[in-house]
Amino acid sequence: MNWLRRCLSVLLLTALSTSALSAEKVRLSLFSWPGYGFWFIAQEKNLAPDLELEIAIIEDPYESFGLMSADALDVTSSTAEYAPIAADKGVPVKMVTYTNPSYGTDKIVLAPGIESAEDLKGKSVAVLEGGLTQIFMGKWLEANGVGIDEVQFTNLIMDDAVGALVGGNVAAAEFWEPFGSQALAALPDATVAATSEEPGWIETALLGDAMYMSDAFLKEKPEAAAKVMQAYFDAVDFWKANPTEANQIIARGLNFPIADVEKVLGTDGEIYKGGIWIFDKAEAAKYMGLMPGELPLGLPNGQITDHWETVTDWWLKFGLVDDRHPMESGVDMAPLKTIL
């Protein structure tokens, strides 16, 4: 009996070792934000058993895109505005699906003593240049009679933007949670000038996030690309069914307090006003125009087309792209089509 147990143990260890060796490595990145934490769920719950998910936290999304260009990274989660830039600059990166719109997590915060957009003329405002935060700030400024050339855009990641606002180095900043709440707690006299919860934002889903894959990964490993996307949406389904456990997994992965995760994702797995709306696979497919049917909250089917054009308009205005390109030059829906 002992001999049989030893043989079975050896066979089991051999099988596990063979499985681990045969698992295909997929190199992923995200920056520190709960909206991207579903990759930690996919990893911890082994939702892609024949893939080895190697997750790196890289705070500068442009660093991730650079690594993808160098074939040192396969997939990244980031804000949903980079694809027109990649298409214009010939960067071998494609958006493969939109993942969630902002529904209040984004906000423009004015420093104490700043009461209007007019007060920002000639002053510095903190944004992530080349990111949706810059577009949000630009749209708000123009809607309030201030041109984008009348302020100085300062390029800062969220942690640094909080410090710059608190330290008086910028007069306003665009934040997503939990950083907006941190800035407001540190500056009680600061005011919120605009949020993505207001009418006009959720209906367009202009502010939101996406998944990107490198051209090399898409072309050379299409099966792995589909599997890793399926693992992501399986993680979303797990979160919807088990929000308490799932939020804890995300908090551990990011080294965030659970309260900061809940400020973004909520606590019940549903659309969270004040945070973000996490798309499941069907919702993503409708947004990308691959499945018929309407989305909740007035968001139309196939909205990705208008999103592409609006973002391109703003990048032309900011001088970040030279030309307008067709959406197909920066978006590849093959993995999403495969898993549908």
Long-range contacts (C-beta under 8 A, 24 or more apart in sequence): 19-49, 20-52, 22-50, 23-49, 23-50, 23-51, 23-52, 24-50, 24-51, 24-52, 24-221, 24-224, 25-51, 25-52, 25-54, 26-51, 26-52, 26-53, 26-54, 26-74, 26-75, 26-217, 26-224, 26-228, 27-54, 27-56, 27-72, 27-73, 27-74, 27-75, 28-53, 28-54, 28-55, 28-56, 28-73, 28-74, 28-75, 28-76, 28-77, 28-228, 29-55, 29-56, 29-57, 29-58, 29-64, 29-67, 29-73, 29-75, 29-76, 29-77, 30-55, 30-57, 30-58, 30-76, 30-77, 30-78, 31-57, 31-58, 31-59, 31-60, 31-61, 31-64, 31-78, 31-157, 32-57, 32-59, 32-254, 32-256, 33-176, 33-254, 33-264, 34-247, 34-250, 34-251, 34-254, 34-256, 34-260, 34-261, 34-263, 34-264, 34-265, 35-77, 35-99, 35-100, 35-105, 35-209, 35-264, 35-265, 35-276, 35-278, 36-77, 36-78, 36-209, 37-249, 37-250, 37-251, 37-253, 37-254, 37-261, 38-232, 38-235, 38-236, 38-239, 38-250, 38-278, 39-77, 39-232, 39-235, 39-253, 40-249, 40-250, 40-252, 40-253, 40-254, 41-235, 41-238, 41-239, 41-246, 41-249, 41-250, 42-231, 42-232, 42-234, 42-235, 43-253, 44-249, 44-253, 45-235, 45-238, 45-249, 47-231, 47-234, 47-235, 47-238, 48-227, 48-228, 48-230, 48-231, 50-227, 51-224, 51-227, 51-228, 51-231, 53-228, 53-231, 55-253, 57-254, 59-157, 59-159, 60-157, 61-128, 61-131, 62-130, 65-91, 65-93, 65-212, 68-92, 68-93, 68-212, 68-213, 68-214, 69-93, 69-214, 71-214, 71-216, 73-214, 74-213, 74-214, 74-217, 74-221, 74-224, 74-228, 75-211, 75-212, 75-213, 75-214, 75-217, 75-228, 76-211, 76-212, 77-209, 77-210, 77-211, 77-212, 78-209, 78-210, 78-212, 79-128, 79-131, 79-132, 79-133, 79-207, 79-208, 79-209, 79-210, 80-132, 80-208, 80-209, 80-210, 80-307, 80-311, 81-130, 81-131, 81-132, 81-135, 81-311, 81-315, 82-130, 82-210, 82-212, 83-210, 83-212, 83-308, 83-311, 83-327, 83-330, 83-331, 84-308, 84-311, 84-312, 84-315, 84-321, 84-325, 84-330, 85-130, 85-315, 85-320, 85-321, 86-330, 87-325, 87-329, 87-330, 88-315, 88-320, 88-321, 88-322, 88-323, 88-325, 89-321, 92-214, 92-215, 92-216, 93-212, 93-213, 93-214, 93-215, 94-212, 94-213, 94-214, 94-215, 94-218, 94-330, 94-331, 94-332, 95-210, 95-211, 95-212, 95-330, 95-331, 95-332, 96-210, 96-211, 96-212, 96-213, 96-218, 96-225, 96-229, 96-331, 96-332, 96-333, 96-334, 96-335, 96-336, 97-210, 97-211, 97-229, 97-284, 97-288, 97-333, 97-335, 97-336, 98-205, 98-208, 98-209, 98-210, 98-279, 98-284, 98-287, 98-288, 98-304, 98-307, 99-208, 99-209, 99-210, 99-211, 99-232, 99-278, 99-279, 99-284, 100-208, 100-209, 100-276, 100-277, 100-278, 100-279, 101-201, 101-202, 101-205, 101-207, 101-208, 101-276, 101-277, 101-299, 102-176, 102-196, 102-201, 102-202, 102-207, 102-208, 102-276, 103-196, 103-197, 103-201, 103-202, 103-271, 103-272, 103-273, 103-274, 103-275, 103-276, 103-277, 103-297, 104-195, 104-196, 104-197, 104-272, 104-273, 104-274, 104-275, 105-176, 105-177, 105-180, 105-196, 105-263, 105-264, 105-274, 105-275, 105-276, 106-132, 106-133, 106-136, 106-174, 106-175, 106-176, 106-180, 106-195, 106-196, 106-207, 107-174, 107-175, 107-176, 107-180, 107-192, 107-193, 107-194, 107-195, 107-196, 108-136, 108-137, 108-140, 108-172, 108-173, 108-174, 108-192, 108-193, 108-194, 108-195, 109-165, 109-172, 109-173, 109-174, 109-175, 109-180, 109-183, 109-184, 109-187, 109-190, 109-191, 109-192, 109-193, 110-171, 110-172, 110-190, 110-191, 110-192, 110-193, 111-165, 111-168, 111-170, 111-171, 111-172, 111-187, 111-190, 112-187, 112-189, 112-190, 113-189, 114-171, 114-172, 114-191, 115-191, 116-144, 117-141, 117-144, 117-145, 117-146, 117-193, 118-144, 118-145, 118-146, 119-171, 120-146, 120-150, 120-151, 120-171, 120-172, 121-146, 121-150, 121-151, 122-150, 122-151, 122-152, 123-151, 123-152, 123-170, 123-171, 123-172, 124-151, 124-152, 124-153, 124-154, 124-169, 124-170, 124-171, 125-151, 125-152, 125-153, 125-154, 125-170, 125-171, 125-172, 125-173, 125-174, 126-154, 126-156, 126-160, 126-161, 126-164, 126-165, 126-170, 126-172, 126-173, 126-174, 127-153, 127-154, 127-155, 127-156, 127-161, 127-173, 127-174, 128-155, 128-156, 128-157, 128-174, 129-153, 129-155, 130-320, 132-206, 132-207, 132-208, 132-311, 133-174, 133-175, 133-176, 134-174, 134-314, 134-318, 135-206, 135-207, 135-311, 135-314, 136-174, 136-194, 136-196, 136-206, 136-207, 137-172, 137-174, 138-314, 138-317, 138-318, 139-314, 140-193, 140-194, 148-317, 148-318, 162-186, 165-190, 176-264, 177-260, 177-263, 177-264, 177-275, 178-256, 178-259, 178-260, 178-263, 178-264, 181-263, 197-273, 197-274, 202-277, 202-297, 202-298, 202-299, 203-297, 203-298, 203-299, 204-299, 204-303, 204-306, 204-307, 204-310, 205-287, 205-299, 205-303, 205-307, 206-307, 206-310, 206-311, 208-276, 209-276, 213-332, 213-335, 218-332, 218-334, 218-335, 222-334, 222-335, 222-338, 225-334, 225-335, 225-338, 226-334, 226-335, 226-338, 226-339, 228-335, 229-335, 229-336, 229-339, 230-281, 230-339, 233-280, 233-281, 233-284, 233-339, 236-278, 236-279, 236-280, 236-281, 237-280, 239-265, 239-269, 239-278, 240-269, 240-270, 240-278, 240-280, 241-269, 242-269, 243-267, 243-268, 243-269, 271-296, 271-297, 281-336, 281-339, 281-340, 284-336, 285-336, 285-340, 288-333, 288-336, 290-333, 290-336, 290-337, 290-340, 291-340, 304-331
